[in-house]
């Protein structure tokens, strides 16, 4: 890792994330949504909202995973970030989150609940610092990391992107 990336990791007190990259939770609302209001898919109450910093380098990727909530991505610094999304109907879209609005990039992206998604940094020797906001709030009980074989069986038309952005 470059000195700049090490500095960001240290300054923001980031930790390794199970899907790849580094993160730190920076906000968790005090208020709760009850399990009864959320429905059977949730294992318990959830905070109204959570947010994290997320740092990814071009040497790594965020592996396909899904959560039960909508997740909003916000670009802060560094290179643009590709977010690869397989929606619940099986459609694939590659989005670019970044600051080059004239090239179709957006500083913010919503990944709908239940969609499989992965991310990668645009370009070589780069990093991307983003924020991710989840509502109702994130809980690791709501997190599922994709299995390459299972996801490819479910979405055979997207085998190439699944192969590239899964680890197991």
ZAMARGU-4260 file (C-alpha; in steps of 0.2 Angstrom, whole numbers, plus 5000, padded with zeros to 4 digits):
<rodrens>
0) 5000/5000/5000 | 5006/5018/4996 | 5010/5030/5010 | 4995/5040/5006 | 4983/5025/5008
5) 4991/5020/5024 | 4989/5038/5030 | 4970/5037/5026 | 4968/5020/5035 | 4977/5027/5050
10) 4969/5044/5051 | 4952/5038/5049 | 4955/5022/5060 | 4949/5010/5046 | 4948/4991/5049
15) 4949/4977/5036 | 4931/4974/5029 | 4925/4955/5026 | 4921/4959/5008 | 4937/4968/5005
20) 4944/4985/5008 | 4944/4995/5024 | 4930/5003/5034 | 4924/5012/5050 | 4907/5015/5056
25) 4905/5033/5059 | 4886/5035/5063 | 4873/5024/5071 | 4857/5032/5075 | 4850/5030/5093
30) 4832/5027/5087 | 4827/5009/5083 | 4814/5002/5071 | 4806/4987/5079 | 4808/4969/5072
35) 4789/4969/5071 | 4789/4984/5059 | 4803/4977/5049 | 4796/4960/5045 | 4801/4942/5046
40) 4817/4944/5035 | 4826/4953/5050 | 4832/4945/5065 | 4829/4959/5077 | 4827/4978/5079
45) 4838/4989/5069 | 4844/5007/5071 | 4835/5020/5060 | 4851/5023/5050 | 4870/5019/5049
50) 4885/5025/5039 | 4903/5020/5036 | 4918/5026/5028 | 4924/5013/5015 | 4941/5013/5007
55) 4945/5002/4992 | 4962/5001/4982 | 4964/4996/4964 | 4974/4981/4971 | 4958/4974/4979
60) 4939/4973/4976 | 4924/4972/4986 | 4916/4955/4983 | 4898/4952/4978 | 4887/4953/4993
65) 4870/4958/4998 | 4860/4966/5012 | 4842/4967/5016 | 4842/4986/5016 | 4845/5000/5003
70) 4863/5006/5003 | 4868/5023/4997 | 4885/5026/4991 | 4894/5043/4992 | 4910/5047/4983
75) 4922/5057/4994 | 4940/5056/4987 | 4952/5047/4975 | 4948/5038/4959 | 4930/5034/4953
80) 4922/5018/4959 | 4913/5005/4949 | 4899/4997/4957 | 4893/4981/4949 | 4875/4977/4953
85) 4864/4961/4950 | 4846/4966/4954 | 4833/4955/4961 | 4826/4951/4944 | 4844/4946/4938
90) 4848/4962/4928 | 4866/4968/4928 | 4872/4986/4928 | 4889/4993/4930 | 4888/5011/4938
95) 4902/5023/4941 | 4902/5033/4957 | 4913/5048/4955 | 4916/5067/4952 | 4916/5067/4933
100) 4898/5072/4930 | 4902/5076/4912 | 4906/5058/4909 | 4891/5051/4916 | 4897/5048/4934
105) 4887/5052/4949 | 4893/5057/4966 | 4879/5046/4974 | 4871/5029/4970 | 4857/5019/4978
110) 4859/5000/4978 | 4842/4993/4981 | 4839/4980/4995 | 4842/4962/4991 | 4853/4966/4975
115) 4870/4958/4974 | 4884/4970/4972 | 4903/4972/4971 | 4914/4986/4968 | 4931/4990/4961
120) 4942/5006/4959 | 4944/5013/4941 | 4962/5013/4935 | 4978/5007/4941 | 4987/5012/4957
125) 4972/5021/4964 | 4961/5021/4979 | 4943/5027/4981 | 4936/5034/4998 | 4917/5033/4999
130) 4904/5033/5012 | 4890/5020/5013 | 4873/5024/5022 | 4861/5010/5026 | 4843/5012/5032
135) 4836/5004/5042 | 4853/5003/5050 | 4866/4989/5045 | 4869/4974/5055 | 4880/4959/5050
140) 4865/4948/5052 | 4859/4956/5036 | 4875/4953/5027 | 4877/4939/5015 | 4894/4936/5005
145) 4891/4928/4988 | 4897/4910/4984 | 4904/4910/4967 | 4896/4893/4962 | 4879/4897/4969
150) 4878/4915/4961 | 4884/4909/4944 | 4871/4895/4945 | 4858/4908/4949 | 4864/4921/4936
155) 4873/4911/4922 | 4873/4926/4910 | 4884/4936/4922 | 4897/4922/4925 | 4912/4933/4920
160) 4908/4947/4932 | 4904/4935/4946 | 4920/4926/4943 | 4930/4942/4944 | 4922/4949/4959
165) 4920/4934/4971 | 4933/4925/4982 | 4924/4909/4987
</rodrens>
